[in-house]
């Protein structure tokens, strides 16, 4: 079997190395979320971590890795007597694929035996396999919502539950959760991000020598994996012993009241939600002290822990990327730093002769790759979050435009142009096939309201008990056979592709309506984020149309593209619709089961190019909404005419929002 890439051989990534090692010392910290571009060794270093974890004692034959000294009283393989014989084995690394089914994650019941014999025949899932080990989720931001819910439950309670048709099984599921993701592919749910104790952003080295060393070591590993791993075995063994020693030292580390007060003050002034941040910072600071062979937590430990545990917990808007207030955090750490003029210099996980890289032909330069230094976690410069559309200073901010005409009866008054709002629900007609779990349009899905029963195409994932018993009764039999099984048909909600076609011409900007339009589109983007949709954006102005955002799950990029939107020129509405038709056709070939929703934001004027109605056949039968931006005392009704030709809903811009601000 090919050995994994050695942990000590990874070049650079000091902040990520520290975060993983601290979680190995204290799994109670809550895991690590690794954010970074593709090709930055995220998966490599996580898989290498498992080799450093201390071995665990398990009850022989127990499929749930019960600790012999403290067995789980609800273990399906139990009961186990405390103090029974033990088997020692390596801690497991379990990978949860994005395409895993719910049964594969939590386990499944043998439905035929449960019905025919009344036996709880249970097959454990990945959560059981990861107990007392590492659960690794690559591309965690792409994980379907129903699997995210399972992870949230297990992370919150340390247990997995399987409830199926009157049969209940539960078991312990405590693991070190590590997720990796590429921010360009979209953000995970905020609830899931909050469950990760630490979040680290990584990037490829920006210096040529470090990049060359990464390639040199990788080629050496691929040429001779066993020999390469052997050259680093001593360094990995030193780290493993240091982890084991820090675990033993952890209970004796003291967190002084002064440092606990410092943690509470920093978290309070930083404005985090809840108390989880305070607890995670405290646990991380204690683990840092244990890692550095100290018995007392210092101010430097608190500062290093705060840099790892706090930046992702102060998101005030769902479209704000983690780390948007790094400067404020650094200011607080300086303000509430140690008053001792000669503090003990902090040391990182790679300092000292114990775990320094070897000197030899494969050693290369010291680990690099960015601004990481030997002093533990370093501060990364991050953007201040997605800018608001056309930002202006308070004294330059124009007042919200008042429309002389009357809006629809019962519509709320226009809101301030710069404040995003909760939009009216826009859905795709009919029902999809539930290929993309979300919250927008009705679909036949794995979860939701039961609307019927059908013969199963494969393994039964959701038994429809009345239909199963009825099929058995029709045969005149009293024992259920596999041919009698019926699965439930659920109607839930699915995510869609929301394609925005935005009029950026002079006819929009001349009446100072573009600020209101941008706010409306920003609100729709936020709605698409909350409903887990894929988004794309096309604008048209001058003589043609351009795709400013290819269909993507990264809603933050959509916000940035909207802020950068240029306006002015003539109005080639037909070109915008033609570009939308090409984009939708391409997406249908790439992802035929995801249903599109076309949102056209325009006043309906076309001052350049052909009549837009002549290009509508190219769009086909696509669910559409036209947001009518026409204003003024004289209205031509061109947007409504376009909506009629598209068989689309026509929503006046001022009636797009519902009462209340967006969450």
N, C-alpha and C positions, 0 to 999 in steps of 0.2 A: 504494500500500500504506500502511495506517495505521501511523504510527510508534508504537513502544512508549511507555508512560508514562515520562517522564524519571526517572532515578535521583535526581537532585538535587531534584526536586520532591516527593519523598515526605516527608511531615511526620513528624518525630520518628524513633523506632526507631533511636536512635543506636547501641545495642549491636549490633543486627542489621546496620546499615550497616558498622560497624567489622569485624564478623566476615566479611562478604562481601568487603570490600575487602582484608582480610588474606589471604584465600584467593586472591583475584585476584593478589596480589603473590607468594604462595608456594602454588601448588596442592598441594605436598607436605604441607601441613597436614592435608588429608584431607576437606575439605568442611564443610558446615554443615547441621545439622538445626534447623528452625525450628518451635517449638511455640507454638501460640496459638489463641485462640478464632476462630471464623469472622468474616470481615469485618475483618481487621486488616492488610490490604495485604501479606500474606505472598507471594502469587503475584506481585503487581504489582512488588515491589521485586526479586524474583529474576529476573523476565523483563527488568527494566531493567538488570540487571548486565551482560548479554551485550554491550550497546552500549559498555561501558567497556573491555572486554578488548582487548589489543593484537592486531593482525592477525597471521596465521600464514602462513608459507611452506609450500606443499605441492607434491608432485610432480604435474605436470600429468596429468590423467586417472586418478589414483589414487583409488579410492573409499574408501580408508582413511586419508586425510589424512597420508600419510607425510612426514616432515621431509626435505627434499632433502639437508640437511647430515648427517643420521644416519638413513637409511631403515631400515625394519624388514626384517630378513633373512627373516622368515617371511611377509611380506605376500603375500596371494593374488594381487595384481596385479603383484607383482615378478617377478624381482629388479630393484631400482633401483640405478643407479650413484651412489655418493656424489658430491656436487657437481654433479649434473645441473641442468638448467634448472628454475626454480621459478615457481610462480604464487602471488600473494599474495591472500588473501581474509580475510573477517571470521571470527573464532572463532564456532563454531556453538553454539546453544542447542537441545538436543534434549529434548523432553518425553516421559517414559515414562508412558503412561496406566495406571491401575490394572488395566484389563481387557485389557492386552496379552497376547498369546500368547508362549510360549517362542520360537517361530520368529521372531516379530517382534523380539524382544529380541536374540537372538544371531545371527539370520540363518538361512537355510534352504538346503538343497541341492535341486537339480533331480533328484529321485530317478529319474525316467524316463531322463534323459540319463546319470546315473551308472551305472544298470544296463545300459542298451542300448549306450551308446557308451564307457563307462569314463571319462567326463569329469567332473572335479570342478567342476561348474557351481554356483557359490555366489552367493547373493544376500545382501549384507550386511544386518545388522540395526541396531537403534538404538545398540548399544554401539560399532559401527564408526563410525556417524555422529557420535557424541559425542567421539570420540578427539581430544584436544587442545582440547576445548571444555568445555561445561557440560552435564551430564546432570541434568535437573530432574524430580523425582518428587513430584507433588502427592499428598496423602493417602498418604504412604509407609507409614503404619501399617496401611493396608488392603491393601497389596500381598500377593498370594498367596505362600505359602512357597516354591514352586518358583522364582518370580522373585526372591525375596529371596536364595535360594541362588546364583543367577547373579550378582547384584550383589556378593555377598560374595566370590565367586571372582574376579571382575574387579577389585574393589577391592584384594584381597590380592595378586594376581599382576600386575596391569596388563595382562592379556591375556584374550581371550575364546576359548573352545574350542568347537568344534562336532564332536561325535562321532556319526556315524550310520552303522550297518551297514557297518563296515569303512572308511568314508571319513572322513578327519580334516582339519579346517581350523582354523587358529589365526591370530590377528592381534592387534596391539597395541590396547589399550583403556584409555588413561589419560585421565581426565577429572576435572573438578571436580564432585563429587557434592553436590547440594543437594536436600534433602527438606523438605517442609512437612507439618504434621499438626495435627489438632485433638485434644487429649488426651481429650476427652469420648467420642471414638469408639474408644478403646482404644490400647494401647501397641504399638509395633513390637517385634520380637524383640530381646532384649538384645544378641545378636551383631551385629545391624545397627546399633543405636544406637552401639555401641562403635567401629564403623568410621567414624563421622562424627567428624572432628577436633574440631569445636566444636558446642555446642548452645546455642541462644538461645531464651528464652521472651519472647513479645511479647504485648501487650495493647492494646486501644483506648485513646486518650487519655481521661483522667479530668477534663480541664478543658474547659469549654465553648468558649473561644476556639480551642483547638487542634482540637477536633472540627469547629467551624464552618469552619476553614481547610481541613481535609481535604475537606469537602463542596464548598467553593468551588473548590478546585483541580480536583477530579474533574469537576464540572459544566463548568468551563472547558475541560478536556481533551476531554470528550465533545462539546462544541459545536464546537470547532475543534482537532482533534488536531494538525494540522500547525503551526498558529500557536502553540499552547501549547508544543509541543516546541521550536519555534524560540526561544522566550523563555528556555529553559533549556539551549540547546545549548552556550553558552559555559561554564556551570558544569560540565556533563558532560565537556566537552573538558578542563577543568582537572583533573578527577579522573582521566580517562584518561591524561593526560600524567604525573600523579603516580604512577599505577600502573606505567606503563612505566619511569619513573625509579627507582622502588623495586625493580623487578625487576632492573635493571642493578646497583643498589647491593647487592642481597641477598648475592651471594657474598663481598663484602668485609666484611660485618658480623662483628664478633668477639664470641663468647660467652665471657666470662671464666670461669675455673675457679670463682671465688667464686659467680657466678650459677648455674653448672651444679650446684655443690654445693647451692645454695639450692633449686633445682628438685628435686633428688633428695630432699632432706630433707623438703620440703613434701609431695611425692607419697608418700613412705614413711610419714610421720606421718598423712597423710590416709587411708591404708589402701586405695589403689587396687590393682586386680588387674593383674599383669603390668607391662611396661615401656613399653607404648604411650603411656600418659599422660605419662611423662617426655619422650618424644620429641616428642609433639605440643606440650607446653608450651614446649619449647626452640625448636621451629620457629616457633611463634606469637610468642614473644618476639623472635626474630631478625627476623621480618617486621615487627613493631611498630617496632623500631629503624630498619629500612630505610624504613618508611612515614614516620617522623618525621625522616628525613634525618640519622640518627646512625650512627656506625661501630661503636659498642659497646653491647651490651645492658645495661640498667640494672635495678635492683631493681623500679622501677615497671613496666617492661616485663614482668618475670616475674610480678608480682602481677596485672596486667591479663590476661596470657595464662592464668594459673591460673584466674581467674574464668570464662573462656570454655571452658576445656578440661577442667576437673576435676569439676564438680558431677554430671555424668551418669555418672561412672565409679566411684562408690562405692555402688552399690546392693547391699545385703546380702540383700535379699529380692526375688524377681521382681515382687512387687506394690508395691514401693516406687517412687513416682514419682521421676524425676530431680530432683536439687536438694534432697534431703531433709536434707542435712547442710551447708547453706550457712553456718550460724553457726560450725560447726567450722572450715570453710575460712577464714572471715574471721579467726578467732582465730589460726590458723596463719600467715596472711599478716602479721598484726600482730606476732606473736612472732618471725617470721623476716624482718621488714622491713629496709629499708636503715638502717644505723646513722648515715648522714650526716645531721646536723641540718638541712641545707639542701639537700634533694634537688631536682633539676630538676622543675619542675611538669609533670605529664603533660598532653598535649594530645590531643584526640579527632580523628577523621577530618574533622570539619567546622570546625576552628578556622582562624583566619587569613583574610586577604582572598582567598586563592586560590579557596576553594570555599564561601564563605559565600553564603547565598541572596540574590538580587537585591532591591534596594529598588524597589518599584513596585507597581502595583495588584494584581498577582498574587502578590506576595511573601508577604503575611500576616505573622503573628507568627513569631518564631524557632521552629525545629522543637521540638515538645514531644511530649506523649503518654506520660505516666508519670514515672518517677523518673530518666529518662536525663539525664545532664548532659554538660558539655563535656569531662569527664575520662575519656573512653573508657567501657568497660563499667561498669555500675553494679550494685550488689548488689540483688537482688530478695528480698523476704521470701517464703519458701515454707513450706508446712506441713512438719511434721516427719515426714511419711510417714503411711500409714494406721495408726490406732491399733489396738492389740491389743484383742480383745474384753474389755470390762469391765476396764480396766487397774487395777492396785492396786499399792501400794508393797510392797517385798519382805517387810516384817514383817506386812503385812496379807494376803498371798497365801494363800488357803486351800490345804490339802494336797489332792492329787488324791483324788477320792472312790473308795473301795474298794467294790466290789460284793460283796454276800454270796453271790450266786449264782455258779455256775460258767459261764464262757464256753464257746464251742464248743471242742472238743478241738483242740489245736494252735494256738489263737489266741494272739498275743502278749499280754502283760499290758497293762493300760491305761496310756496315756502321760500325762504331765502335762497338765492341762487347758489351759494357756496356750501349749503348744508345738505349732504345726501339724505335721502328719505326712504322709507319703506314703500316699494312700488306695488301696484296692483298685481295679483297673480296672473301670469301669462303661461298658458299650457298648450301642449300639442294635442290636437283632437284625436279621439279614439284611444286604443290601448296598444302599447308596444309589447315587446317580448321579455322585458326585464333584464336585458343583457348588462345594463349599467345601472347599478343601484344608486338612487338619488332621491330627490324630493320634489320634482317638478310635475311630471305628467303621469297619468295612470298607466299601469302596465301589468302584465302577468309576470309575477316575480316569485322569489323563494319565500318571501315573507309578506304578511299583510292579511287582508280580510279573505276568508275562505269563501269561494264562490261556486265550487263544484268539485268533482272528482274525475280521475282518468286513470287508464291503465299506465303503469310506470314504464318509461323507456329504458331504465336501468335500475340501479339501486334505489329503493324507496327512501326519500329524504324527509317526507312529511306524510305520515299515514293518515288517510281518511277512514277512521274506524267504522262509522256507520255503513259506508259504501262497501268496505271489506266484509263486514258481517253479512250484509245483504247479498253479496255475491256468493258467500258460503251457503247461505240459506237457500238460494235459488238452486243450488246443486243438491239440496236435501242432505247436506253433510253437516257434521258437528265439529270438524277439525279444519282449521284454516290451512290452506295450501298456498304455495307461492303464486299460483295462478289467480287466487282470490284477492290478492293485495291490490289496493287502490290508493293512489296518492292524491293529496289535496291540491287543488288549484287555487293559488293565492293571487289577489290583486293588490299591488303595492304602488310604489312610485319609482320612476326611473329618472336618470339624468339625461339631458339632451345636449345637442350641439346648438348653442345660441349664437347665430351669426348676425352681427350688427352691421348695417349698411347706413352710414352716417353722411348726411349732406353737409359738406364743409365749404360751400360756395359763398359768394358775396351776398346772395339773396338772404342768407341766414345771418351773416355777420353784420350786414348793413343796418339791421334793426336792433343791434345789440342783443340778439337773442342767443348767440352762441354760448354765452356763459350759462344761461339757463339750460340749453341743450346739453352742454357738457356735464352739468350736474345731474341731469336726468339719465344720461348714459352711464355716469359713474354709479348712480343708484341701481341701475339695471345690472351693472357688473357686480355690484355687491350682492344683489339678489341671486345672480348666477353662481357666485361663490358659495353662498349659503345653501343653495340647492344642489351643489356638487356637479354643476354643468361644465361642459367643455365650451370654450368661447373662441370667437374669431371676430375680426373687425375689418371692414372695408370702408374707405372714404372716397368721395368723388368731389372734384372741384376742377376748375379750369377746362381742360380738354379731355380729361379721362378719369379713370378710377385706379386706386392702388390698394393692395392688401397690406395694411399697416400691422396686422397681427394674424399670422397663420393660426388655424385652429389649434388650441393648446389648453391645458389644464392650469396654466400659470396665470391666475387672475391679476397678480401684482404687475405682470408685464403689460396687461391690458390697461391698468391704471396709468402706467408710465406713458404708454403710447397715446392715451387720451390727453394727457397733460401736454404732450409734445405736438398735438394736432395743429396744423396750420390751416388757416381759413382764407377765403377770398377767391375771386374769379367767377367764371360763369358756372352754370349748373348742368353738367352732363348726367342727368338722372339715369338715362338708358345705359350708359357705360357702367354705372354702379350696379345696376341690376344684372347686366351681362357678366360682370366679374363675380357677382354672387352665385350665378348659375354655374360658372366654371368651378368655383370653390366647393359648392354643394355636390357637384358631380364627382369631383375628386374624392371628397370625404365619403360618399356613398360606396365607392369602390374600395376604399381603405377600411371602412367600418360600417358595413351595411345594416347592422342592427341598431345603431344609434340614430334616433330620429332627430331631424333638425327643426329648429324654430327660427324663422327669418324675421328680424326686427328692423324695419326700415324707418329711419328717423329723418323726416324731410317735410318741407312745406308743399311739396308736390310740383313746384315749378321746374321746368326743363328749358333752359335758355341755350343749350348747346347739344348737338347730336340729334338723333332721331326721336320720334315719339316713344316714350318709355313703354307704352302699351304694346308696341310691336315686338318687344323682346320678352314679354311675359311667358310665351310658350316654352322658352328655354328653361325656365325655372321649374316647370312641371307642377305637380300637385304637392306643394310644400306648405306646411302650416306657417302662417305669416301674421304679423302685427304691424300696422303702420302707425307710428307716433306722429300725429299731425302738429307741426310746428308753426302753422300759419297764424298770423296775428294781424291786428290792425282793424280799422273800422270797415274796410271793404275786403271781403273774403271771396276767393274764387272756387273754393272747394276742391282743389286739384288733388290734395292728399286723400280726400274721401273717395274721389274718382279712382285713384290708384288702388285703394283698399278694396273697392267693389270689384275691380278687374282681377285682383288677386284672391278674391273670396276671403279677405283678411278682416280681422277686427281693426277698427280705426279708433284710436285713443287720443283725444286732445292732450297736448303736452301738459297743460295745467291740471288735467284729471288723471295723470299717470300715477300719482302718489296716493297713498292711503294716509289716514290720520296717524300721527306718531312718527318718531324718528326710527331709523333703521337700527337693528340691534348690533 
